[in-house]
């Protein structure tokens, strides 16, 4: 099993995704799915940051 590493950066001021990259600093094959997942859960993320 290959372990995949992703990096996700979200602005705490605007609650928008700034970047989502893989280990080699490229867009991942799951890029759009990851962004959509974050957007669907942004309220929950906000509540944990506050």
C-alpha positions as CSV (number, residue, x, y, z in Angstrom):
1,X,0.0,0.0,0.0
2,X,1.4,3.4,-1.0
3,X,0.9,6.1,1.6
4,X,0.0,9.4,0.0
5,X,0.9,12.8,1.5
6,X,-1.1,16.0,0.9
7,X,-0.8,19.5,2.2
8,X,-3.8,21.8,2.6
9,X,-3.6,25.4,3.6
10,X,-6.8,27.3,4.6
11,X,-6.8,31.1,5.4
12,X,-8.2,31.6,8.9
13,X,-9.3,35.1,8.0
14,X,-11.3,34.3,4.8
15,X,-11.8,30.5,5.4
16,X,-10.8,29.8,1.8
17,X,-8.4,27.2,0.6
18,X,-5.1,28.8,-0.3
19,X,-3.4,25.7,-1.6
20,X,-3.8,21.9,-1.8
21,X,-0.7,20.1,-3.0
22,X,0.9,16.6,-3.0
23,X,4.3,15.6,-1.9
24,X,6.0,17.0,-5.1
25,X,4.1,20.3,-4.8
26,X,1.7,19.5,-7.7
27,X,-2.1,19.4,-7.8
28,X,-3.2,16.0,-6.6
29,X,-5.5,13.7,-8.6
30,X,-8.0,14.3,-5.8
31,X,-7.6,18.1,-5.9
32,X,-11.2,19.0,-6.7
33,X,-12.6,16.4,-4.3
34,X,-10.5,17.7,-1.4
35,X,-11.5,21.4,-2.1
36,X,-15.2,20.4,-2.3
37,X,-14.9,18.4,1.0
38,X,-13.3,21.5,2.8
39,X,-16.0,23.8,1.4
40,X,-18.8,21.4,2.6
41,X,-17.3,21.4,6.1
42,X,-16.1,25.0,6.4
43,X,-18.6,25.8,9.2
44,X,-17.3,22.9,11.2
45,X,-13.7,24.1,10.6
46,X,-14.6,27.6,11.7
47,X,-16.2,26.4,14.9
48,X,-13.1,24.5,15.9
49,X,-10.8,27.5,15.1
50,X,-12.8,30.1,17.1
